[in-house]
Amino acid sequence: MIRLHKYEEIYFSERRDFPARWNFWADFCRKHSSGKLLDVGCAYGHFLRKAEKYFETYGTDISKHAINTAKTTAPETRFFIQDAEKLNFDDDFFNIITLFDILEHLENPEKCLNKCRKIAKNKALVIISVPNISDKKDEEKWKVLDNTHRSLLYRKEWIKLIGNYIKIESVNSDGFYNKKIHLLPGSLNKMIVCIPGLLQYRIKKLFIPPMGENLIIIGRMVKL
C-alpha cells in the first residue's frame, strides 16, 4: 500500500469534484440496492454527500487530511482512516461497496477485494472503476497521469481478477477524458471528448462500451 504522505492536501487539491458522476452513481445504487454503503478510498467524500441521502453510509481513506475534509462534505456519513488492504468492519455488514479509482493505487488489490468479500453481504452490489489499459502506450500514459498508480493491469486482467470475487453483470466505460483528436486545439478537443461521458451521466444510462478512460465493472459479491 502507498504510504500516507503520498495522499495529503497537495494530492487531493489536483482532483476535481464531478457532481454529475456522483449523482448518477447515487441514483444507480438507490435503484439496485438499499441499506449500508461503503465507499473505499472516499477522498473528500463527494460521492458520499450524494449517497447519504439514501443509505447508511461509511467511508474509508488512508489520508487523515482527506477524512477530515470528508467529514465536512458528508456530515451524515461515518468515516474511518483505514488502509484499503486492511479494511476493518464486521463480516457480512455492507449491502453496497464502491471502489472508485482506488484499486490501481494498491500494491496488492487482491487483498482489498478479499477484505471486501469478507465485510460484504452475499450478493452485495459492487461498483468498481479502474484505468482501462489495452496496451503499453496506455500503461505509460496512466503512469504519467498519476505517479501513485501501483497496479496498472490490462483490461482483461482486471476483468479476470475482479471476476474471482464478484459475479460481473456489466462492463462499461465512463468516457474519453484524456483522448486527443488530432488537428483540434486543446480546449475544443477537451470539450468534444468529454461529451459522451457527460451525456451518459445526464441521461442516467451507461452506454459507452469498455473503450474509454476507465473501466466500470458492476456486479454482485460472491461469498465463499
VOBA-1610 file (N, C-alpha, C; in pm, whole numbers, padded with zeros to 5 digits, always signed):
BEGIN
Met+00085-00120+00000Met+00000+00000+00000Met+00088+00125+00000Ile+00048+00228-00075Ile+00124+00352-00077Ile+00118+00418+00059Arg+00226+00477+00101Arg+00229+00537+00233Arg+00147+00665+00238Leu+00111+00701+00359Leu+00016+00809+00386Leu+00059+00942+00325His+00188+00976+00332His+00230+01109+00289His+00204+01133+00141Lys+00182+01029+00065Lys+00152+01044-00077Lys+00015+01106-00099Tyr-00074+01093+00000Tyr-00213+01131-00018Tyr-00254+01239+00080Glu-00194+01354+00067Glu-00231+01465+00153Glu-00282+01582+00067Glu-00282+01701+00122Glu-00356+01812+00061Glu-00315+01840-00083Ile-00186+01840-00112Ile-00143+01874-00248Ile-00193+01772-00349Tyr-00203+01646-00308Tyr-00253+01541-00398Tyr-00401+01563-00428Phe-00481+01580-00323Phe-00625+01591-00342Phe-00666+01723-00406Ser-00585+01827-00390Ser-00619+01956-00449Ser-00618+01950-00602Glu-00552+01849-00657Glu-00546+01834-00802Glu-00661+01750-00856Arg-00746+01698-00765Arg-00861+01616-00807Arg-00987+01700-00795Arg-01067+01703-00901Arg-01185+01788-00900Arg-01311+01709-00866Asp-01410+01781-00817Asp-01541+01722-00795Asp-01611+01704-00931Phe-01701+01609-00938Phe-01773+01580-01062Phe-01917+01548-01023Pro-01999+01650-00993Pro-02134+01627-00940Pro-02220+01535-01026Ala-02213+01548-01159Ala-02296+01464-01246Ala-02263+01317-01227Arg-02134+01288-01212Arg-02092+01149-01190Arg-02147+01096-01059Trp-02134+01173-00953Trp-02177+01124-00821Trp-02328+01117-00809Asn-02399+01208-00873Asn-02545+01198-00876Asn-02589+01070-00947Phe-02522+01041-01057Phe-02555+00920-01132Phe-02538+00795-01046Trp-02423+00784-00978Trp-02396+00661-00902Trp-02481+00651-00777Ala-02513+00762-00716Ala-02605+00757-00601Ala-02742+00708-00645Asp-02791+00758-00759Asp-02920+00712-00811Asp-02914+00566-00854Phe-02802+00527-00916Phe-02786+00388-00959Phe-02793+00294-00839Cys-02720+00327-00734Cys-02721+00243-00614Cys-02861+00235-00554Arg-02931+00346-00553Arg-03065+00350-00495Arg-03162+00260-00573Lys-03143+00252-00703Lys-03231+00170-00786Lys-03202+00021-00773His-03080-00013-00731His-03039-00152-00733His-03012-00212-00596Ser-03020-00132-00489Ser-02995-00187-00356Ser-03044-00089-00250Ser-03022-00126-00125Ser-03058-00041-00011Ser-02972-00083+00108Gly-02980-00008+00216Gly-02908-00047+00338Gly-02778+00026+00358Lys-02673-00049+00392Lys-02543+00009+00428Lys-02452+00014+00306Leu-02388+00130+00287Leu-02299+00151+00172Leu-02162+00193+00222Leu-02058+00129+00169Leu-01919+00165+00199Leu-01851+00214+00073Asp-01790+00333+00080Asp-01707+00386-00028Asp-01562+00375+00015Val-01487+00287-00049Val-01346+00264-00016Val-01261+00364-00092Gly-01171+00433-00020Gly-01091+00537-00084Gly-01177+00657-00118Cys-01250+00706-00019Cys-01356+00805-00041Cys-01305+00946-00068Ala-01175+00971-00046Ala-01117+01105-00068Ala-01196+01211+00009Tyr-01242+01315-00058Tyr-01311+01425+00010Tyr-01459+01399+00034Gly-01508+01280-00001Gly-01646+01243+00031Gly-01752+01298-00062His-01715+01336-00184His-01813+01396-00275His-01924+01297-00313Phe-01886+01171-00339Phe-01990+01071-00370Phe-02078+01046-00249Leu-02019+01039-00131Leu-02096+01009-00010Leu-02192+01122+00025Arg-02159+01244-00013Arg-02252+01356+00009Arg-02384+01330-00064Lys-02377+01268-00182Lys-02498+01233-00256Lys-02561+01107-00199Ala-02478+01007-00169Ala-02529+00876-00128Ala-02594+00877+00010Glu-02549+00965+00099Glu-02602+00962+00236Glu-02749+01004+00242Lys-02802+01057+00134Lys-02945+01088+00129Lys-03030+00962+00126Tyr-02969+00850+00080Tyr-03047+00729+00056Tyr-03000+00608+00137Phe-02880+00614+00192Phe-02821+00497+00257Phe-02759+00532+00392Glu-02732+00428+00469Glu-02646+00441+00587Glu-02504+00430+00533Thr-02433+00541+00532Thr-02308+00548+00456Thr-02184+00547+00544Tyr-02080+00483+00489Tyr-01949+00471+00553Tyr-01842+00503+00449Gly-01734+00567+00493Gly-01625+00598+00403Gly-01490+00571+00467Thr-01397+00520+00388Thr-01261+00499+00437Thr-01162+00566+00343Asp-01051+00609+00400Asp-00938+00658+00321Asp-00814+00646+00408Ile-00699+00630+00345Ile-00575+00621+00420Ile-00527+00758+00466Ser-00582+00864+00406Ser-00537+01000+00434Ser-00619+01065+00545Lys-00553+01106+00652Lys-00619+01179+00759Lys-00673+01312+00707His-00596+01378+00623His-00641+01505+00564His-00771+01486+00486Ala-00777+01381+00403Ala-00898+01356+00324Ala-01018+01328+00412Ile-00998+01246+00514Ile-01109+01211+00604Ile-01159+01334+00679Asn-01069+01418+00725Asn-01112+01540+00796Asn-01196+01630+00706Thr-01157+01640+00580Thr-01235+01719+00485Thr-01368+01652+00454Ala-01366+01520+00438Ala-01487+01445+00404Ala-01593+01458+00513Lys-01551+01469+00637Lys-01648+01482+00747Lys-01732+01608+00733Thr-01674+01710+00674Thr-01749+01833+00648Thr-01834+01819+00522Thr-01779+01752+00422Thr-01851+01734+00295Thr-01977+01651+00312Ala-01967+01541+00387Ala-02079+01448+00405Ala-02100+01424+00555Pro-02165+01516+00625Pro-02173+01511+00771Pro-02253+01395+00828Glu-02337+01329+00747Glu-02417+01217+00796Glu-02346+01083+00782Thr-02228+01084+00723Thr-02153+00962+00697Thr-02054+00933+00809Arg-02030+00805+00835Arg-01929+00763+00932Arg-01798+00739+00856Phe-01692+00805+00901Phe-01564+00797+00832Phe-01458+00730+00918Phe-01365+00661+00848Phe-01258+00588+00916Phe-01129+00601+00836Ile-01019+00625+00907Ile-00888+00624+00843Ile-00842+00478+00839Gln-00847+00420+00720Gln-00812+00279+00706Gln-00738+00255+00574Asp-00644+00164+00579Asp-00577+00113+00460Asp-00676+00025+00384Ala-00688+00044+00254Ala-00784-00033+00175Ala-00753-00182+00172Glu-00629-00218+00200Glu-00592-00359+00205Glu-00616-00420+00342Lys-00659-00337+00439Lys-00680-00385+00576Lys-00812-00335+00632Leu-00916-00338+00552Leu-01046-00288+00595Leu-01094-00362+00719Asn-01144-00287+00815Asn-01179-00345+00945Asn-01325-00314+00980Phe-01414-00402+00938Phe-01556-00393+00971Phe-01607-00533+01002Asp-01727-00539+01056Asp-01787-00669+01084Asp-01809-00746+00954Asp-01807-00879+00966Asp-01835-00963+00850Asp-01981-00945+00805Asp-02005-00962+00676Asp-02141-00960+00620Asp-02217-00834+00660Phe-02152-00719+00648Phe-02207-00594+00701Phe-02268-00503+00594Phe-02206-00498+00476Phe-02246-00397+00377Phe-02331-00454+00265Asn-02430-00375+00224Asn-02515-00409+00110Asn-02457-00359-00022Ile-02373-00256-00013Ile-02311-00195-00131Ile-02167-00158-00097Ile-02075-00189-00187Ile-01936-00143-00174Ile-01895-00079-00306Thr-01846+00044-00297Thr-01796+00114-00416Thr-01646+00135-00404Leu-01577+00114-00514Leu-01432+00134-00521Leu-01403+00217-00646Phe-01417+00347-00632Phe-01395+00437-00744Phe-01248+00479-00749Asp-01176+00433-00850Asp-01038+00479-00874Asp-00947+00453-00754Ile-00955+00334-00699Ile-00874+00302-00581Ile-00784+00179-00602Leu-00833+00074-00670Leu-00755-00050-00678Leu-00620-00029-00746Glu-00614+00062-00842Glu-00488+00086-00913Glu-00382+00151-00826His-00422+00205-00711His-00327+00269-00619His-00268+00170-00517Leu-00314+00046-00520Leu-00272-00051-00420Leu-00161-00141-00472Glu-00070-00177-00382Glu+00033-00273-00418Glu-00028-00410-00445Asn-00133-00443-00370Asn-00198-00573-00384Asn-00350-00556-00382Pro-00410-00525-00496Pro-00555-00505-00499Pro-00634-00628-00457Glu-00574-00745-00470Glu-00643-00868-00431Glu-00669-00870-00280Lys-00579-00812-00201Lys-00601-00804-00057Lys-00725-00722-00026Cys-00741-00612-00097Cys-00859-00527-00078Cys-00985-00602-00117Leu-00983-00671-00230Leu-01101-00745-00274Leu-01136-00857-00177Asn-01035-00921-00120Asn-01060-01024-00018Asn-01129-00965+00104Lys-01083-00848+00148Lys-01146-00780+00262Lys-01289-00741+00228Cys-01310-00692+00106Cys-01445-00653+00064Cys-01538-00774+00065Arg-01490-00887+00019Arg-01573-01008+00021Arg-01612-01044+00164Lys-01521-01027+00256Lys-01548-01063+00395Lys-01654-00973+00458Ile-01647-00843+00432Ile-01736-00749+00501Ile-01866-00723+00425Ala-01875-00773+00302Ala-01997-00755+00223Ala-02096-00867+00251Lys-02222-00835+00237Lys-02325-00938+00240Lys-02320-01016+00109Asn-02374-01138+00112Asn-02382-01215-00012Asn-02469-01140-00112Lys-02424-01133-00235Lys-02492-01063-00344Lys-02497-00911-00323Ala-02408-00860-00239Ala-02398-00714-00225Ala-02361-00653-00360Leu-02415-00535-00386Leu-02382-00462-00508Leu-02239-00409-00498Val-02159-00432-00601Val-02020-00384-00604Val-01999-00304-00733Ile-01946-00183-00717Ile-01916-00097-00832Ile-01768-00060-00826Ile-01696-00087-00934Ile-01552-00065-00937Ile-01516+00014-01062Ser-01432+00116-01047Ser-01374+00183-01163Ser-01222+00175-01153Val-01159+00138-01264Val-01014+00124-01273Val-00968+00174-01410Pro-00841+00210-01425Pro-00792+00253-01556Pro-00813+00145-01662Asn-00850+00186-01780Asn-00875+00094-01890Asn-00750+00089-01977Ile-00669-00013-01958Ile-00540-00023-02026Ile-00543-00141-02123Ser-00516-00112-02249Ser-00519-00218-02350Ser-00381-00246-02410Asp-00286-00156-02389Asp-00153-00177-02445Asp-00049-00098-02365Lys+00076-00112-02404Lys+00187-00048-02333Lys+00175+00104-02337Lys+00125+00158-02445Lys+00109+00303-02457Lys+00011+00355-02353Asp-00101+00284-02335Asp-00198+00321-02231Asp-00135+00314-02093Glu-00057+00209-02070Glu+00006+00191-01939Glu+00098+00308-01907Glu+00180+00349-02003Glu+00271+00461-01982Glu+00195+00591-01958Lys+00083+00609-02027Lys+00002+00729-02009Lys-00049+00738-01866Trp-00098+00626-01813Trp-00153+00628-01677Trp-00044+00648-01572Lys+00076+00602-01599Lys+00187+00627-01508Lys+00219+00776-01501Val+00213+00842-01615Val+00242+00986-01621Val+00130+01066-01555Leu+00005+01026-01576Leu-00108+01099-01521Leu-00107+01100-01368Asp-00059+00993-01307Asp-00059+00984-01161Asp+00050+00888-01117Asn+00156+00941-01057Asn+00269+00855-01019Asn+00243+00772-00894Thr+00121+00781-00838Thr+00087+00694-00725Thr+00021+00565-00771His+00003+00547-00900His-00053+00422-00951His+00048+00309-00931Arg+00002+00199-00875Arg+00090+00086-00846Arg+00048-00043-00914Ser-00079-00057-00945Ser-00128-00180-01009Ser-00202-00141-01137Leu-00127-00128-01244Leu-00187-00091-01372Leu-00203-00217-01457Leu-00310-00287-01432Leu-00337-00410-01504Leu-00405-00380-01637Tyr-00392-00473-01729Tyr-00462-00459-01856Tyr-00609-00494-01837Arg-00691-00451-01934Arg-00836-00467-01925Arg-00875-00612-01893Lys-00823-00707-01968Lys-00860-00848-01946Lys-00815-00896-01809Glu-00702-00844-01761Glu-00652-00884-01628Glu-00743-00832-01518Trp-00790-00707-01531Trp-00883-00654-01430Trp-01011-00736-01427Ile-01064-00763-01544Ile-01191-00837-01550Ile-01174-00976-01490Lys-01063-01042-01519Lys-01038-01175-01464Lys-01023-01170-01313Leu-00943-01074-01263Leu-00920-01063-01119Leu-01050-01032-01046Ile-01121-00930-01090Ile-01243-00890-01021Ile-01350-00998-01032Gly-01349-01071-01144Gly-01443-01181-01162Gly-01424-01296-01065Asn-01310-01300-00998Asn-01288-01402-00894Asn-01366-01370-00766Tyr-01415-01246-00755Tyr-01480-01202-00632Tyr-01627-01165-00652Ile-01661-01116-00768Ile-01800-01078-00792Ile-01851-01145-00919Lys-01981-01165-00923Lys-02046-01209-01046Lys-02068-01083-01129Ile-01989-01067-01234Ile-01993-00945-01313Ile-02122-00938-01395Glu-02191-00826-01383Glu-02315-00805-01456Glu-02297-00714-01577Ser-02201-00622-01569Ser-02176-00533-01683Ser-02035-00476-01677Val-01980-00448-01795Val-01850-00382-01808Val-01869-00267-01906Asn-01849-00146-01858Asn-01868-00027-01941Asn-01748+00066-01923Ser-01765+00189-01966Ser-01661+00290-01951Ser-01726+00422-01912Asp-01646+00512-01854Asp-01703+00640-01809Asp-01673+00755-01904Gly-01601+00731-02014Gly-01578+00840-02108Gly-01439+00841-02167Phe-01405+00952-02232Phe-01281+00963-02308Phe-01206+01091-02271Tyr-01192+01118-02143Tyr-01147+01249-02095Tyr-01006+01288-02137Asn-00919+01191-02154Asn-00780+01224-02187Asn-00742+01187-02330Lys-00841+01157-02411Lys-00814+01124-02551Lys-00781+01252-02629Lys-00704+01236-02735Lys-00667+01351-02818Lys-00714+01328-02962Ile-00780+01430-03016Ile-00820+01427-03157Ile-00723+01518-03232His-00652+01461-03326His-00550+01538-03399His-00615+01654-03475Leu-00541+01763-03485Leu-00579+01884-03558Leu-00675+01974-03482Leu-00721+01931-03364Leu-00810+02016-03285Leu-00731+02086-03174Pro-00757+02215-03149Pro-00691+02284-03037Pro-00732+02221-02905Gly-00648+02241-02803Gly-00668+02173-02675Gly-00804+02192-02613Ser-00853+02317-02606Ser-00980+02343-02540Ser-01097+02278-02614Leu-01095+02285-02748Leu-01202+02224-02827Leu-01195+02072-02818Asn-01075+02018-02820Asn-01057+01873-02806Asn-01116+01825-02674Lys-01085+01895-02567Lys-01132+01855-02435Lys-01285+01859-02428Met-01344+01962-02488Met-01490+01976-02486Met-01557+01861-02560Ile-01502+01827-02678Ile-01564+01723-02760Ile-01551+01585-02698Val-01431+01551-02650Val-01412+01416-02598Val-01486+01393-02467Cys-01520+01500-02397Cys-01593+01486-02270Cys-01742+01463-02290Ile-01793+01491-02409Ile-01938+01484-02431Ile-01998+01347-02401Pro-01941+01234-02450Pro-02005+01104-02423Pro-02019+01073-02275Gly-01913+01099-02197Gly-01920+01071-02054Gly-02023+01156-01983Leu-02025+01285-02015Leu-02124+01374-01954Leu-02265+01334-01994Leu-02282+01294-02120Leu-02415+01257-02168Leu-02468+01134-02096Gln-02383+01034-02077Gln-02434+00913-02014Gln-02471+00938-01868Tyr-02402+01028-01802Tyr-02441+01061-01665Tyr-02568+01145-01661Arg-02587+01231-01761Arg-02706+01316-01765Arg-02832+01235-01795Ile-02822+01141-01889Ile-02940+01061-01924Ile-02956+00940-01832Lys-02858+00922-01743Lys-02862+00817-01641Lys-02870+00678-01703Lys-02786+00656-01803Lys-02779+00525-01866Lys-02636+00500-01915Leu-02578+00387-01873Leu-02444+00352-01917Leu-02451+00298-02059Phe-02392+00369-02153Phe-02396+00324-02292Phe-02258+00317-02357Ile-02155+00369-02292Ile-02022+00369-02351Ile-01958+00232-02332Pro-01918+00165-02440Pro-01853+00034-02427Pro-01717+00048-02359Pro-01656-00064-02318Pro-01528-00056-02244Pro-01411-00015-02332Met-01418+00107-02384Met-01314+00159-02472Met-01259+00292-02423Gly-01318+00350-02317Gly-01279+00481-02270Gly-01169+00479-02167Glu-01162+00587-02088Glu-01052+00605-01993Glu-01054+00503-01879Asn-01172+00484-01821Asn-01185+00393-01707Asn-01282+00281-01738Leu-01250+00162-01689Leu-01347+00053-01689Leu-01443+00073-01573Ile-01571+00050-01598Ile-01671+00048-01493Ile-01722-00095-01484Ile-01690-00162-01377Ile-01728-00303-01359Ile-01830-00311-01246Ile-01946-00366-01277Ile-02057-00375-01182Ile-02096-00521-01165Gly-02120-00561-01041Gly-02162-00698-01018Gly-02210-00719-00876Arg-02224-00846-00841Arg-02271-00885-00709Arg-02165-00972-00641Met-02143-00944-00513Met-02041-01017-00438Met-02078-01164-00426Val-01979-01248-00448Val-01995-01392-00433Val-01921-01434-00307Lys-01994-01480-00207Lys-01933-01523-00081Lys-01885-01667-00093Leu-01777-01696-00024Leu-01724-01833-00023Leu-01804-01921+00072
//
